[in-house]
Amino acid sequence: MVAAWSRHKKKGAGRVLDLTGRVGSVAAALRPEGAVLVAGELWRARVRSGEYVERGRVRVVGARGHLLEVEAES
C-alpha cells in the first residue's frame, strides 16, 4: 500500500525545496530508506546518517530529486 501511494505524481521538484526544515512522521521504517509523511504527502526518504528509524518523527534536511534526506527528530 505504501509503495503504491508513493508513486502518485508529485507536485514538482521545486516543491521539495520548500519541505526543508519541515517535520514529518515515519510511514514505513527507514532502513536507511523508507517512506515519510510530510505536509500531507507520502515521500520516499533516506536517513542522512544511515541509521535505522522504525517510527517517530523526522526533520527534512535536504533532497535529491523526489528522495528526501531526513534526520530523526530528538
C-alpha positions as CSV (number, residue, x, y, z in Angstrom):
1,M,0.0,0.0,0.0
2,V,2.8,2.4,0.9
3,A,4.6,1.8,-2.3
4,A,1.6,2.3,-4.5
5,W,0.7,5.5,-2.7
6,S,4.2,7.0,-3.0
7,R,4.1,6.5,-6.8
8,H,1.5,9.2,-7.4
9,K,2.8,12.2,-9.3
10,K,4.4,14.8,-7.0
11,K,3.6,18.5,-7.5
12,G,7.1,19.3,-8.8
13,A,10.7,19.2,-7.8
14,G,10.6,22.9,-6.7
15,R,8.1,21.9,-4.0
16,V,10.7,19.6,-2.5
17,L,12.9,22.5,-1.6
18,D,10.0,24.1,0.3
19,L,10.0,21.0,2.6
20,T,13.5,21.6,4.0
21,G,13.1,22.1,7.8
22,R,9.6,20.6,7.9
23,V,8.8,17.8,10.4
24,G,7.0,14.6,9.3
25,S,6.3,11.1,10.6
26,V,7.7,7.8,9.5
27,A,5.2,5.8,7.4
28,A,7.5,2.9,6.5
29,A,10.6,2.2,8.6
30,L,13.7,4.0,7.3
31,R,16.5,1.3,7.0
32,P,18.0,3.7,5.9
33,E,15.4,4.2,3.1
34,G,11.6,4.1,3.6
35,A,8.7,6.4,3.5
36,V,7.6,9.5,5.4
37,L,4.5,11.6,5.5
38,V,5.4,15.3,5.2
39,A,2.9,18.2,4.5
40,G,0.1,15.7,3.8
41,E,2.1,13.7,1.1
42,L,3.9,10.4,1.2
43,W,7.6,10.7,0.2
44,R,10.4,8.3,-0.3
45,A,13.1,9.2,2.2
46,R,16.6,8.3,3.4
47,V,18.1,8.9,6.8
48,R,21.2,11.0,6.1
49,S,23.3,9.3,8.9
50,G,22.4,5.8,7.6
51,E,20.8,4.8,11.0
52,Y,17.5,2.9,11.2
53,V,14.4,4.8,12.2
54,E,11.5,2.5,12.8
55,R,8.9,5.1,13.8
56,G,8.5,8.6,15.2
57,R,9.2,12.0,13.8
58,V,11.8,13.1,11.3
59,R,13.0,16.5,10.0
60,V,13.7,17.1,6.3
61,V,17.3,18.3,5.9
62,G,17.6,18.1,2.1
63,A,16.5,16.4,-1.1
64,R,17.8,14.6,-4.2
65,G,15.0,14.8,-6.8
66,H,12.0,13.2,-5.1
67,L,14.0,11.4,-2.4
68,L,14.0,13.4,0.8
69,E,17.0,13.3,3.2
70,V,15.9,13.3,6.8
71,E,17.2,13.1,10.3
72,A,15.5,11.6,13.4
73,E,13.8,14.3,15.5
74,S,15.1,14.3,19.0
